[in-house]
């Protein structure tokens, strides 16, 4: 169990190294040498019996255990920095430019309202919203907050807050089902045109869960796209079956433009997260925006919209 003054100092050093993604820069920010920083973190790993960092010649990334420890170490570092900022007369009031990245359809449907509230509450903040269905590099693209929708968080160097949960489902237009029939089981998908999301690593298979097990089903089709919104339009046009998050098609299902199929089979559950880079002191505009999103999506609007 970590408790001593040395342990506290080691946690602060660990936080600085993670934030900088560099032993050299992190050590300098912590006011120690690189060799001291390396020794302190090695001692932490030995004390905890767990590897905290993956080290290569080009990258420094957190392990799962490292991310858990960092979330606590970051709070300690942020408290120290906040105290220093207060002593120096620095105001934590949100200000400046906030660069946000989000998937196209999710932003169009669900981000405008909370953004309007955020800008009303914080008149000294300007927001730049960048829309893309591709994963972006927060550092290279200068992104402060990224909204990600996925089954799991792949980049362990980021800090994330889950805003809501959703699930994907299989759907098609009534005209397509009238023409080609409604599949009764996943195995029947091989006889259907399946609209595929080509940004996925395994775009040629769909995963299901049924009868107490998970399984994959190969799918084929003559149309695939790198945009969820385009796939939705293709489904509406009767081009085939499609897998989409429920938030994207909730109104289409309620109004009968699309029909869900294969309902007895569970599809992938996904998390909607706000991600940001670790920082010694989280900028006021980032903290305020993520807090507002967390409150706004506590009851997902697509569930009853």
N, C-alpha and C positions, 0 to 999 in steps of 0.2 A: 504493500500500500504506500502511495506517495504522500509524504507529509512534511519532510524536513525543508529547511531553507535552501539547501542544495538542490532538492527535488524541484522546488518552485523555480529556481534559476534555470534548471535544465528544461523545464516545460516552456519557459519563456524563450530559451534558445531554440528549442524544437519548433515553436510557433514561428519564429523569425525565419528559420531555414525553410520551412514549408511555404511561407508566404513568398519568399524570394525565389523558390525553386532552385536554390543554390546554397551550398555550404559557405562559399566565400562571401557572398553578399549578405546572407543571413547572419553569419558570424559578425560581420562588420556592423550590422544594424543592432545586434545584441551587445556590442561593445567587447567582444572577445575575439581571440584568434581562431582561424579555421580549425587548427588542431584541437583546441579546447572544445569547440562546438561538436566536432566529430566524436571526441571522447565522451562528452556528456550524453549525446544521443545514443552512442553504443552502450553506455552504462544504463540508460533508460531501457533499452531493448533487453539487456541482460536481466535487469531487475524485474521487468514485466514478463519475461519469457516469451517475447513475441517480436517479430520483425515489424518495424514501423515504416520503413522507407525502402523502395526499390531504387537502387543506385545503378546507373549506367554511365558511360562516358558522356552521353548527350542529354540525359533526362534524369530528373529526380521526381518520383511519384509516390503517393501514399499507398500503403497497403490498407486492407479493410480495418485491421487493428489500429493502424496509424491514423486513419480518418476518425475513428472513434475517439482516440486520445486527443487528436488535434482540435476537435470540437470543444473539448474542455480547456485545452491549452489556449485556444483562441480567446475564450472568454476571459481568461486570466490576463492575456496580453492586451485585450481591448480595455479591460478595467484599468490597467496600468497606463495605457495611452490616453484614456479619457481623463484620468486624474491629472496627467501631465498637460493635456490640452486645457483643462479647466484652470490650472495654475497659470498657464500662459495666456489666458483670456480668449481662447479660441471657442467660437460658438458652434455647437453641434447642429444648428438649424439647417435643414435641407436647402441646398442651393446649387447652382451650376447646371451643367448639362448631364442628363441621364440618358445613356444609350441602351435601348432595350431591343432584344432580338426575339422574335416569336414566329411560329408557323403561320402561314398566310390566313387560312380559314379561321383558326382559333382567334387570331387577332381581330379579324373582321367581325366575327360574331360576338366575342366576349371580352375583348380588352378595352374597347373604346369607353365603355361606361366607367370602369374603375380608373382609367387614365383621366377622364374628365374630373372625377372627384379628386384625384391626386393633384392635378394642376390647380384646382380651385383651393385646395388646402395649403398648397405650397407655391405661392406666387413668385418665389425666387428661383424656381426650377424650370428648366426647359427640357423637353423630352424629344429624343430622336428615336423613332420606331423603325427598325429594319426588319423586313419580312422575308423569310426564307424557310422552306421545308427541309433544307439541308442542315446538318449539324455545323455549327461555326466554332472557331477557336476564339475564346473570349479575349485572350491577350492579343493575338494577331489582328483581330477585327475591332479592338477597342470597345468591347461590349461590357456594360456594367451588370446587366441582369439578362439572362436568357431563359425563356420559357421553353421547357423541353417536355415532350410527350413520348414516353417509352415505357417498356416493361421493366427496365432497370437502368440505373445510372452507370454509365460506362467510364467516365472520367473521374477517378477517385481523388484528383487534385482539386476538385470543385466542392464548394459547400452548397447544399441544396435544402430547400424547404418544400415539402409536399403540400400543394395547394388543394388538390382534389384527386379522386380516383374515378376511372371510367372503364369501359370495356369496349372491345371491338365486336362487331357483329357482321353477319353475311346478309346482304340485301340485294334486291333487284327491282326493276320497274315491273308493274303488273303486265305490261305489254310483252316484256321478255318472257315472263313466266307462262303467259298464255300461249306463246309461240313455241317455247322449248320445254315446258313442264317445270314442276317444282321438285327439287331434289329432296328425297326423304332421308338420306344419310350422307355423310361426307364422302363415302366411296363413290357416290353417283356424280360427284363433281367432275370426274374425268370425261363425262359426256356433255359438259357445259363450257361455254365461253366464260373464262374467269379473267376479270380485269385486274392486272397486277401492278403493284406499287414497286417500281424498279429501284427505289432507293434502299429497299430492304436487302439484307445480305442473302436471304433465302426467299426471293420473290416467286420462285416456282413451286413453293409448297405452303400450305396453310395448316396451322396447328389447331387441334381441338382437344377437348377433354370430355370423356364419356365413359360410363361403366367403370368408374374409378381409376382411369388411367389417361395419360396424355399420349397423343399420337399425331403424326404428320400425314398429310394427304397431298400427293403431287397434283398440281393444277396446270392447265394449259389454256391459252387464249391468244387471240390475234392482236390484242391491244394492251399495252402497258405504258405507264407514264410516271414521271418523277414528281407529280403533284397530286395531293389528296383531293383538292378542289376539282381538278380535271377528271379524276376517277369518279367523283360524285356526279359530275355532269354527264359522263359517259354512261353511268348506271341509269340516270334519269332518262337518257336518250334510248334506253333499251338495248345497249350494246352487250350486256352480260351481267354476271354476278360480281359483287365487289365486297371486299372487307374494309370497313371504315369504322372509326370511333363513333360511339353513339352521339357524342356532342355535335358531330358534323351532320348527322342525318335525323336528329330527333324530330324536327318539324316536318321533314319529308315523310317520316313514318306515321306521324299523327294525322297528316292530311292525305295519306294514301298515295303519295307520289312514288314511294318506295315501299316494299314489303320485306319484312325480315323472314329469313328461311333458316332451317336447321336450328331452331330455337332450343330443342332438348340438349344440344351439344354446346358446352361452354367454350367460349373463345378466349382470347388473351385479355387479361386485366392489365390496365395501364395506369401509370401515375402521371399527373400533371405537376411539374415541379418548377420552382423558380431557382435558378442556379446563379452563383456569383463566385468570384475569386476570393480566396482567403485574404484577409487584410489585417494589418496591425490594429487599425481602428476602422471599422466599417463606415464608409461615407454616410453622412446623414440622409442623403437622397436615396441611396440604396436601401438602407434600413427602413426608412419610412415607406418606400414603395412596396417592398416585400411584405411588410406588416399589413399594409392596406390590401394587397392581393390575398393574403392569407385569410383576412376577415371576409373579404368579398366572396371568395369561393368556398367558404365553409359550408354553404348550401349551394351546390352546383346549379347554376341557372338553367341548364338544359334539362334538368330532371322534371321541371314543372313549367318551363317556359312555353 
